[in-house]
């Protein structure tokens, strides 16, 4: 059997193997299902097959995190480090590329995407980043190369045409200041790739300066990503919603800010900002206690219920590793 036929069969098998949870209460208004790094609950993240499956499972948007190669090409990786998500450590020809950097105050020794050209990077093969939680995904290790943004857009077009529906793109620029320091321009590179894409697009980033750079260059909606404090730290002060609304249309926030105490969503919406939540994953390990099923951290809990609860608080879109479950909560 040809390799591409085997992969198509894998997609079909996965699509039919998904266990349908109990349908949750219908959300009060339309909502947006965003496939987090593709259908990453079922396949290694940021692979073309994961994006393709996500669309087939009903996602409204697919989300590629974007970093840049040494020669300025945008590729889909969650982070600049490569060891956790590829086989780079096993390739002797790249042993000398191992380097040490300080990331958020921590010294990290790894292989970094900006030290590779695209041609070199595509010699690597992708691996599951959560093997203990998703052992089934490990069966797909070393089958796929790191995709470029252009290839992701190609899948978007192919699957949109096949399905007869419009599926959007929700890219995130990761660490844009690092690439600018190397003389690259990730913001303009992204807009060049998006030219003529003809599907809905949201652009997101944690980097407010990057979004402010984008604002005069595009009419596309921009989304400011926010983080929450570590569990053992004091809560972060609320953001300046009005200041963010001067350059962005929405917020992407951890689900705890949505479902926790206070009126975070209401205050954001008063400032004219929509709120999209992250990340909704089906395993007990990632679910809030009220939605877990049993004590096995890898077992599936009530993801549909957790999503529905956040929607009731005013969230209008969400990032999920299991877009089929999200689609059940938010029917087309």
C-alpha positions, 0 to 999 in steps of 0.5 A: 500500500502506498504511504499516502493511502495508509495515512488517509486510512489513518485519518478515517480510522481516527475520525470514527474511533473518537468517542462521543461524549454526552452532549452538553447544554447548547451555548448561548450564542455562536462560538468558534472551534479552534483546532489547537496545533491541529487535532493534537489530541489524536496526532502529533501537533503541528503536522500537516496530517493533524491540521487535515484531521482537525478540519475533517473533525469540524474545526472552524479554524486551525492554529499554527504557531509560527517560528522562523528559520535562519533563511527567514521562512515561517514554519509551524512549531510551538517553540524555537526549541526542537529536541522535544518535538523532533528527532534532532538529537539523534542526527549526528550532522546537527550535533554541533548546532546544540546551543545554550540560551536564557529563556525567561530567566532559565538557562536552556540547552537545546537545538533552536530553529533559528540556527537551521535553514529550511532545507536543514530543518526539513531533514528532521522528523516530528515526534509527539510532545506528550508521549506519556499522556498520548501514547497512541500518537507515538505511533506517528513519530518520525513520519512527518517533516516540519511544515512551512506556513505555505504548506499549512495554507495549502492543506487549508485550501485543499480541505476547504474545497473538499469539504465545501466549507470555509475554514479559517487560519489562526496563526501565532507569532512566537518570539518575534523579537528574537527573529527581529534581532537577527535581521528578520521581519516575522510580521511582514513575512506573515502578511506576505504569506497571507496575501490572497488567502481568502479565508478568515484570519485572526493573528495572535501573539503574546508580544504586544509590540508585535501586534502594534507593528501589525496594526497599521499594516493590516485590517485583519483582527489581532488577538492579544494573548495573556498568561496567568500567574503560576499556581504558587504565585500571587494573581497577576493584576488585570490587564488594561482592557482599553489600552489593548482595545486600541490595537487589538480586537480580542483576547486569548486567555487561559481558561482559568481567567474565564471560569475563575472568580471575578468578571474578566470576560464582562470587563473585556467585552465592555472594552469591545474585546472578544475573548477566546479561551485556551487550552481545552484538552480532554484528558483528566490531567488537563481538566478542571476537577469538576469535569474529571472522570475517575482518578486516571490522569490519562483517562478522558473526562467531560471536556464538553462540559468544561467548554460549555461552562466557559461559554456560559461565562461569555467566551465566544471561541476556544482552542482545543486539542479535540476539535470534534468534541468542541464541534459537538458543543458548538454545532455548525 
